[in-house]
Amino acid sequence: MQKNLVIVESPAKAKTIGKFLGKNYKVKASVGHVRDLPKSTLGIDIENNFKPKYITIRGKGPVIKELKSEAKKVDKIYLATDPDREGEAISWHLSHILGLDEEDPVRIEFNEITKEAVSGAIKNPRPINRDLVDAQQARRVLDRLVGYKISPLLWRKIRKGLSAGRVQSVAVKLVCDREKEIEEFVPEEYWSIKGIFEKNKKDFEASFYGELKDNKEVKKDLKSKKEVEEVLESLENEKYSIHEVKRGTKRRNPYSPYTTSTLQQDASKRLRFSAKKTMVIAQQLYEGIDIKGEGTVGLITYIRTDSTRISKEAIKETNNFIIENYGKDYSSNGKKARKKKSGDIQDAHEAIRATSVSRKPEDIKESLSADQYKLYKLIWERFVASQMSAAVYETLSIKIKSGNYIFRASGSKLKFDGFMRIYNAYESENNIELPNFKEGEEVKLKKLNPNQHFTQPPARYTEATLIKILEELGIGRPSTYSPTISTILNREYVVLENRSFRPTELGLLVTDLLEDYFKNIINEEFTADMEERLDEVADGKLPWKKVIEDFYSEFHEVLEVAEKEIEKIEIKDEVTDVICEKCGKNMVVKYGRYGKFLACPGYPECKNTKPFLEELNVNCPRCDGKVVERRTKKGRKFYGCSNYPKCNFMSWDQPIDEKCPECGDILVKRVNKTSTTIKCMNKSCGYKKVEKDIK
């Protein structure tokens, strides 16, 4: 019998696949990439048409030795790395190391790790797709050129260890731009009027809309208290009657199954998982879990995709499952399967779905960890719901006339739950039932409530909204969202506060510097356009070295100017009123690996440094020190005493200069998007005050 070797990336994947294949197959893992550009040098021969210099990754010697040894013992080798550009590149590197001909049918791929999918792939090997490899090479070379050419300029002007990147720098720029929008935002006053009406001893609300002019409704924006008072005065002693009644139905269609982006967004919103955590757990579900009574099997399809397409077999299986478990009315008969634009290379993949819809989350819960269960349940429900029928609402909208003014009210009642039977979206559905009305009938007004409002600044990006905007702008690809966010956090360009990104002073400084000299390269439009060009390479429409050549011709000119001009920039250190006890000079703010610190400007003669502590105007409740702002090594903000470690006072919430009116202990505040909560630090007290609409 012919002996075969199958090579995958991870040991977990190798273990799962090994159980599907017979004794004539040996499955080994490359443990990720085996060759890459060197870390110590650029690794690209610019003068020789941008030829990359690949070397064996340090520490991979024993793995390669084992793979070569196993390759000599078999008749056939199959390269079964992941079904994307990066996976194709890993297979290409493996073919070089093992001396395989990339034109031979050595490459197999599967979208899910099940016995049927793996067996089918073995029967249909193909040559390595050089277009996909070249697209990945182009991305790697581009990122290396940007990172290794720009980063040293940051080291010279700011500090060593900083980095710039084609995608990461744009992500930081988006966070910085949003922060500037928030700082420059000027609130505008506006008012609303809510009418409380009664019918059949039941109250309902209607909102002021505008006025009738020549039998046409014209919206009236109320921008001041004076305008509100004029409306209220006009409405005095007026009667209210139903001007118009409209009844109808509204269909709410199910969501598409998950892509990488939407899975990360939903897991963030519904499970509070970071993008990194989501992808780690999803990788485990994809590579295989040992299910009680079934063995090791991949539970979900490949996790890096921007397609919402579903295979015909999966649609058929799911349709039968829905009919059997919920009834014919709940099945969409496959009509909800949707596909993204056909030009996307990633549409060769399916959406992220359960490999078998019959494997219900509750049935395999005991074989999963708590987090694995939560994520699998989310994926399973979204997938099944995507193939179900729409939810149907009965709707009623009314207009109430008083003089020349119009009030509006609307309500809806769920008539048929459809896909919402198993997938309740996080958005709250307006499910308010209004009384029955007839046009012309009078209604009783109980009260008019005028309310003052102020427009709010745009919200800071969360992980979910940052991923969403990156995808909408065409920046990066499914595999880049999670590592991009990890990088900008690890580099301390941004921090997470209340689950939202805030740029650090370092992030703002680096972004301003990059925008001054690399505005046409480090921006949203350029990065999105480059992604499209990489797609063209993957489609075989554009030579990869042409992409690099076009980029580098402009980049090289900009780089030369930056290298000359950047020396003229003087970035002045922020001088503080803290005196250096060793030489008497005012200490200045510097940036280190863990953020700000104080240093003596007399360096190198005086090497005195101190931690940078931002002092609040609040006394420590335990000693004579002051409350200061500190950060953990991961960037999370907390508050402690300036006399630490003598005093170990600590609070995650910000202390304020007020005492609790009930017990006299210190008060703290926590701010979110819609309110500020003031509460007592003494947990046994329980005092709490919530102030709405305060930013």
N, C-alpha and C positions, 0 to 999 in steps of 0.2 A: 504493500500500500504506500501511496505517496505521502511523505511527511511534509508538514506545512508550518510556517512560522507567521504569526499575526502580531504586529507591533502597534500598540496604542500608546497614549500619553501617560495615563495614570495607573497605578497598581490597583485601585478600586475598580476601574473600568476593565482591567485585565482579568480580575477575579470574576466579574460578572460574565464577561464574554467566554471565559474559559469553561464555564459550566454549560454553555450552550453547544459548544463544539465537541466533536468526538476525540478519541485518544490519538488520532493522527494530527491533531493541531496543538501547538504550543503557543501560548499567548504571553508576551512580554511587554513591559512598559519602558518607554524612553524617559519617563519622569519629566515631561515637558520638552522644552527646546534642548537640542544637543549642540548646535552651533549658533554663534551670534557675532556681532561686531565687537571688537575689543573695548573694554571699559577705559583703558589708560590712554588711548589715542582716538583720533577721529575715525579711523578705520575705513575711510573712503578715499580712493585715489581720484581726486577732482580732475587732475590733468589727463587721466586715462579714462575719459568718458564715465566718470563717477562709479568706477568699479568698486564694489564692496569687498572688504577683506574679512572673510569669515574665519573664526578660530573656534576650536573646541571650548565649550564653556567649562570654566574651572570646576573641578569636582565631578565632571561627567565621564572621566576616563574609565572607571570601573564599569559603568553602565554600558558604554560603547564597546568595551572589551567583551562583556557578556553577550551583547547583541551580535557582534561579529562571530563569536564562538558558536552561538546557536544557529546563525545563518549558514555556517558550513555544514551543519548536520541535516539540513532540510532540502527538499526539492523545489519548494515554492515559498516565496515571501509575499505577504500581504501587508500593506501599510494602511492601518485603519485609524488614523488620527481624526480629529474633529472635522465635521463637514463645513468648514469655512476657510477663508483665505489664510488665516494663521495656521490652521490644521494642514492645509495644502503645502504651506511653506515648510512645516516640520517634516512632512513626508518627503519633500524634495531634498532637504538636508540629510535625512536618513538614507535616501537613495544614493547620495554622494558618498557617505561614510561607508555604506555596505557594498558599494560598487555595482549598484543596480542600474539598468538602463531605464530612464524615466519614460521612454517611449513604449516600454513593455507594459502589459496590463498588471501593474503591481498595486494600484490604488483602489481601495474599497471604502465606501462611506455609507452610513446609515443615520437616519434622523432620530432613531430611538433604539435603546439597547434592550431589545427583546429577541427571543429565539428566532422568530419569523424574519425580523428585519436583518439580523446578522447573517442568517442562512441565505437569505435572498441576495445580500451584498456579496457574499463569497462567490456566488454563482455569476456575478456580473462585475468583475474587476475592469478597470479602465486605466489608461496611461495617466500620469500626473498632468494636471491642467496647468500649463506653464503661464497662462494669462493670470490665473488667480495668484500664483507664486509671485509673478512680477508686480502685481498690485500690492502685495504685502511687502515686497522688497522696496518699492517706491515709498510706501508709508514709513518704513523703517529708516530709509536713507533721508527722507525729508525731516523726520523728527530728530535724527542725529545731527544733521546740518544746523537746524535751528537751535537745538539744545547746546551743542558743543561750540557753536560760534557766538551765540548771544550770552550764554551764562557767564563766561569769563569777564564780560563787561560789567555784569552785576557784581561779580566778586571784587572788581577793582574799585567800584564806586560805593558799594553798600557793605557787603560782607561775604566771606567765602561760604560755599555750601548752597548758595541760592541757585535756582534753575529757572530757565524759560522753556516754554514748550508751545508747539503749534496749536494744540487744543487746550492745554491747561491754562495758558496765559489768557486765552479768550474767555474761559470760564471765570477766572479771577476778575477780568475786566467787566463781565456782566454783573458780578456781585458788587464791584466798586461803583459802576454806573448807577445801579439801583440805590446804593447808599447816598450818592450825591443827589439823586432825585428826591430822596426822603429829606435830606438836609435842606434842600432848596425849596421844598414844598411850602406853599402859602395856603393855609386853610381858607375856604370860602364858606360864608354863612348861607344856609338855606333852611326853609321851613316846610313843614307838612301839617295837614289838618286831617285828623281821623274823626269820622262821625260814628257814634254808637247809636244804632237804631234797634227798634224792637218790633217783632211780629210774633203773634201767638205766644206771648210771654217769654220769647227767646231773643236774646241779644245777638246782633251781628255787626261787623265793622264794614265801613266803606271809606275809601280814601278820596280826598279832594283831588280832582283832575284839572278842571279848567272851566271855560265858559262857552256858551253858545253864541256864535256870531253868524248871522244869516243862515241859521239851521246847520251850521258846521261847528264841530267841537274843536276848540283851540286850547291846547295845553297852556296852563298859566303857571310859570315858575315863581314861587314865593321866595324872595331873596332877603326880606327884612321883616321885622316885627310890624312895621308900619303897614306893609302890604297885607299882612295877615289880619291886622285889625280892621282894615278897609273891607276885606272879604267877610269877616265875622259881623261887622256892622251891617253889611248888605243883606246878610242872611237872617238878621233878627226879625222875628215874627213871620218869616216865610214858611210856607208849607212845603212838604217833601213828597214827591210822588215818583213812581216807577216810570222812567222814560223809555227804557228798552230792556227786553229780556232775550237772551240768546242761550239756547240749549244745544249741546253737541256731544261728540265723543272725541277722545284724544287717545292716540296709540303711543305707547312708549316702547320703542324697539329695544331688543337686548343688545348688550355691549358685544363687540367683537372679542374673540379669545385673545389671550395676552401675547404681546410682543415683549422683548427684553425691557424696553422703556416703560410700557404700561404696567408690567409686573413690578418693576422697581418702584414706580409711583404708587401703585395700589398697596403694596406691602408696607411702604412708608406711612401711608395714610391710615390703613386699617390695622396693621400689625405693629406699627412703630419700629419696623426693621430698617436698618441702614441699607444702602445699596450694596455695600460689601457683604453684609450678613445675608441679604437676600440671595446673592449670587453664590455664596459658599454653600448655603443649604440647597439651592436649586441644583447645583452641581452634584451634590450627594444624591438627590432624588433621580437625576438623569443617569448617573453612573451605576446605580443599583443599590437596592436595600434588600436585606434578607427578610423576606416576608414569611411569617409562620405558615407552614403547610404548603408553601409554594416554592421556596428557595429564593436565591438572589435574582432580582429583576429590576430593570430600569422603569421607574414609575411615571416619568414625564419625558417628553420629546426634547430635542436639543434646545438649549436655553439662550443661544445668541442668535436672534432673528428679528427682522423688522417686518415680517410677513404675517398676515392674519389668515392665510390660506389653510384649509383643512383637507386632508386626503379623502378621496371618495369612500374608502373602506371605513375610515373613522366616522364619517358623516352617517353612513348606513348603520353602523353599530350603535351610534348614539341615538339616532332616530328610533330604532327598535327599542332601545333602553327607555327612552322617554315615553313612548306609547305604552310599554309594558308597565312602567312604574307610576305614570301620571295620567295617562289617557291620551287619545288622539288629538284632543283640542290643544294640548300643550306642545305638540310637535310642529315645527316649521317646515318639515319635509326637506330639510337641507337648504332652504331658500336664504338663510341668514349667513351662509358661508361667503365671506368677502375676501377680496384680494387687493393688495396694494398695487401701486403703479407697476406695470409689467417690466419696466426698465430696471427695477432694482435687482441687483445680483442676489441679495439676500432672500428674494422671493422664491429661490430654489428650495428654501426650507419651508417647513410648515410653521404655524403658530405654536406657542408653547401650550401643550395640552397633555392630559393624562394618556398614557399609552393604551390603557384599556378602561373604558368608562364603567365597566362592571366592577372595577376595583374601587369600591366606595370608601371614602375616608374613614368612616366609622368602623368598617369591617377590618381595616388594617392598622387601626390606631395603636394597638398594643405593640406593633412591630416598629413604630416610629418614635423618635424623640418628640418632645412637646413642640419644638420649633418646626421640625420636619412635618409634623401633623398639621400645624397651622398653615404652612405654606402650601402643602399638597391640597388641603381642603380648599384654599383660595383658588388654586389653579383648576382643580376638578370642577368646582361650582361655576366658575366663570366659563369654562369650556362647555359644560352641559347647558348652561343658560344661553350661550351663544346660539345653540341649535333649537331653542324653544320659541314658542310664539310670543307675540308682543303682549304687554299688559294693556288693558283697556280701561279708560276712565270715562265716566259720565261727567260732563262739565256744564257749569251754569255761570253765566256772567250777566250782571245787571248794571244799569246806569240809573242813578237817582238824580232827579232834577229839582232844583230849588231856585226860583227866580231864573236868572240866566246862568247859574252855576251847575256843574255836573260832578257827582261823586260816582266812583266805580267800586264794584266788589266782584270777586270771582271765587268760585269754589269747585271742588271736584270730588267724586266718590269712586273708589275702586270697584269696577264692575267685574273684571276678570284679571287675576293676578299674573297669568302667563309665566314668563321667565322669573318673575319676582318670587315665585313659589320657592325657589332654592337660592336665588342670588339677590339679596337686598342691598342695593347700592347705598353708598355712604351719603349721597345727597338726599336730603329729606324731601319727600314728595308732598306738595300742597294737597292735603286731603281734608279740606274744610267743606262741610255740607251746608248749603244755604237753604233757607225756607223756600217754598214755592211762591212765585209771584206772578201777577198779571200786569201787563202794561196799563198805566193810568191809575192804578190803585195807590192810595196814600199810605205812607209809612210814618211811624212815630219816631221822631228824633228824641233821644234821651240826653245826649251831650255831644259837644264838639271839643275835641282835644287838640289844640295847636302845640307843635313840638319844634324846638329849635335844633338844628343839626349843623355840623361842620364837615366839609369834605375831608377825607382821610388820605394820607400819603400812601403810595403803593407799598404793599407788604414786602418785607425782605424775602429772598428766595429760601425755600426749604429744599431738602434733597429732592423731593418729588417735583417741585416747580422748576428747579434748576435743570433737572433731567428733561423735563417737558420742553423748556425753552431751547435747550441744546438740540433736541430732536427737531423741533419746529424750524429752527434756523439752519438745520442740516449740518451741524457741527459734530464731528465724531460719528461713530457707528456703534451698534449694540454692545460690542465688546469693550468700548472705551469709556462708557459713562461711569462705571464703578471705580476703575483705577484713576480716572481724572479727579474725581471727588476725593479719593484717598490721598492723592498727591498734593492737592492744594491745601488740605488740612494738615498733612505731615510737614509741608514746607512752611506752615504757619502764615500763609497768605490770607487765610480766612479762619474764623472760629465759629463753632455752633453755639448759639445762645437761644434758649427756649425753642430748640429744634429749627432755628433759622440761621442762615449764614450772615455773618457780619465781617467785613474786611478788616484786617488788622492794619495798623499804621505801616507795617512792612509791606503788606499787600498793596496798599495805596501808593506807596513810594515806588515800588517796582513797576506797577502798572503805569504810573505817570512817566517813568523813565522809558519804558518800552514804547508808549504812545508817542513820545517826543521823537524817537529815532526809527521806529519800525511800524509806524501807523498803517502803512499799506500792506503789511504782512501779518501783523498780529491784530487782526480784526475779524468780525463775524463774516463779512461778505467773502473775504479772501479764503478763509478756512472752509466755508461751505462750498465755494467754487472748487477748491482743491479736492474735496471729497467727491464731487461729481467727476472730476478728471480721473481720480483713482478708480471710480466705477467704470469709466470708459476703458481703462487699462484692463480691468477684470473681465470686461466684455470682449476684449481683443480688438478694440477700436483705436487704441492709441499706444504707441511704444512707451514703456515706462521711463526710459532714459530721456525721452523728449519732455516729459513732465518735469523731471529734475532739472534739465537744462534750461527750460523756460523760467522755472522758479529761481534758479541760482543766478542767472544773468542779472536780474533786478536785485536779488538779495545781496549779491556781492558788492554792488555799487552802494547800496544803503549801508552795508556793514563797514565799508571803508570810510564813509563820512562819519558814522557813529564812533568808530575807533579814534578818529582825530578829534572830533568835537567833544566827546564825552569826558576827555581829560580836563576840559575847560569848566565843566560843571562843578560847582562847589556845593556840596550838600552839607549845610551847617548843622552841627549837633545842637539839640535843644538844651539850653543851659537851665539848670535848676537852682533853687536856693539852698540846696544841701551842700554843706561845706566839707571838703576832704580833710579829715582829721590829721592826715599825714603831711600835707603841704599847704593847706589853707585855701586852695582854689575851689571855685564853684564847680561841682560835679556836673557832667553832661549825660544825656540819655544816649545809650548805644543799643544796638540790636544783636542778640546772640541766638544760639540754637533754640533756647527756650523763651524767646521774646525779649522784652526790654530789660536793661539793667543800667545801673549808674556806674560811670567810670570817671576817673580823674583825667582832665584834659592834658595833664603833664606827662602822659605816657610817651616814651618808655621809661623816663626817669622815675615817675611815680606810677605804680601798677595797681593802685588801690581800686577796688570795685565793691559795689553794694547791690543788693536786690532793689529793683524799682517797685515802689509801692505807691499806688494811687490812693490818697487819703480821702475818706469821706468826712464830712463835718458832723461826725457822730462819735460820742464817747463809748469806749468799750464798757459793757455792762458788768464786767468782772474785775477790771483793774483801772489804773489811771491812763491807759493807752488809748489810742484812736483806732477806729475801725478802718481797715484798708482793704482794697480790692486785690485779690490774688488769683492765680490761675493754676490749674493742675497741669501736669505734663502733656495731657491730651488737649489742653486749651480751654477746659471748662472753667467758667468764672465762679469764684466763691469769695466769701468775706471772712476776714480773720482779724486778730488783734496785732497792732504794730509791735507789741512786746513779745511776740512769739519767738522762742519756744517757752518763755517764762509763763505766758498766758496762752491757753489752748482754745480760746473762744473761736467758734467757727459757725458759719451759716451759709446755706446755699442761696437763700433769699436775701435781698438787700435791706440791711437795717436802716431805719430812718430816725430822724431826731425828734421823735415823739414817744411818749409813754402810753402804755395801755390804760384806757380809762377805767378798766375794771380791776386789774391787779397791779398796775404800776410797772410791769416788766417792759422790755424793749419791744417795739413794733417793727415788723419787716414788711416789705412789699414785693409782690410778684406781678409782672406785667405780661399780658398776652395780647393777641390781636384785637380783642373786643373790650377788655376791661383791665382794671388794676385792682388787685386784692390786697388789702391791708389786714394783717393778722398778728396776733400776739405770739411771741416766741415760746411762751409758757404753754406747753401742750395741754396741761390740765385746765387752763383758763378757757380756751375755746372762742375768745373774741375774734370776730371777723367782720370786715366791711368791704363790700364790692362796689367799685365805682365804674359804671359803664362808659364805653366810648372814649376812654382816655388812652392816649398813645404815649 
